[in-house]
Amino acid sequence: MVSSSSLFFFCAAAAAFSADAFSLGGIEGGRRSTSLQMLNEPKGCASKPFEKKKICVFGAGGYLGSTVFGFLQRAGALYGTGISGQSSPRAIAATSSSAEALNKVLGSAFKLAYAGEDLVRLIDTSDVDHIIERVKSYDAAVLGTVYQLEKRTVTLNTYEKSPNDRTYDFYLDEKYGAWENDVPSDDSEYHAQIFTNALQALVESGSMKHVVVVETPRTCDPMVFINILEEAGIPYTYLRIKGKLIKDISFSFDKGVKDSLAVSKFQPGFMYPIEAEVYENERPVYREDVAALVVQSLMSLDWSESRILEVASSPNPLNNFVPTKKQRTDRDWCFNSALLENSLNSETISPAQIKEFGISTQR
């Protein structure tokens, strides 16, 4: 038999434990939560996974564009990402050359994945109305600033006016073996016009809610593109890559990210081009990690807000992950993607602007 004094002591201790648990955030609404979980609570499309969002990728024939597409395709096949796998992702390009390049990357790096004709749309980059028809009903888009261009014959039965019409196909980052003779230079206004037309079409489509823009190493004046984004009035995430982009030649999606990446928030103000010596002196950044960061930003960051993020290699890169037969990675859209989620949630002020703004910070 339990004495009354013992029973009183037990009840008092239980009450104290319960109060401590609630005051420390240990139990909330019948489930256990921690400050870290609250910090990493997604604010992007993953916050409402049942409302699956459709994403399109401009320049998907480039390696970075193809890798973004591959990650989106995997994310669309899994519940919890908030990304649709129905008629999404959609590759936006100018000629069928991009579709061929895209499927080469998907087949080798994403376990024989494939983008059929239903997932590819070819556009006349000079015709806003033509672009609108191909992005209608899509919720978000991934774009580049200055694309790699290649002069190609317009694909038959698309938007050609004669059998010999030529156009410039555009690749996000670069396409292996692209012939760059007789194309506009990187500082040409042609690139700003492609960007402007794409954004105008996205805005006028009536369904677009957010765009992710990758500043490519070819970009001569980033403020040109920032100003176009501001004038368009659509919320955006702008990624500046501080470091030379390199490729993992043996990459496959199940290896996951190689670097957690250091993400810094760039304060509003004038943005200078990243000088060539900066690219050379900084640690290189893997293209595959940038592609995964693009997709993670769509899932983690609030689509109603605009932001400029500077991305650099982390001081502590990860060891290569080689899955064993017992380790399953087919349930992840990208192995180790939680590290990128943490990086996005722990962004700091860009070191490049600390002195200018008189801000003292530590990563």
Buried (B, 14 or more C-beta within 10 A) or exposed (E): EEEEEEEEEEEEEEEEEEEEEEEEEEEEEEEEEEEEEEEBEBBBBBBEBEEBBBBBBBBBBBBBBBBBBBBBBBBBEBEEBBBBBEEBBBBBBBBBBBBEBBBBBBBBBBBEBEBEEEBBBBBBBBEBEBBBEBBEEBBBBBBBBBBBBBBBBBBEEBBBEEEEBEBBBBBBBBBEEBEEEEBBEBBEEBBBBBBBBBBBBBBBBEEBBBBBBBBBBBBEBBBBBBEBBEEBEBBBBBBBBBBBBEBBEEBBBBBBBBBBBBBBEBBEEEBEEBEEEBBEEBBBBBBBBBBBBBBBBBBBBBBEEBBBBBBBBBEEBBEEBEBEEEEEBEEBBBBBBBBBBBBBBEBBBBBBBBEEEEEEEEE
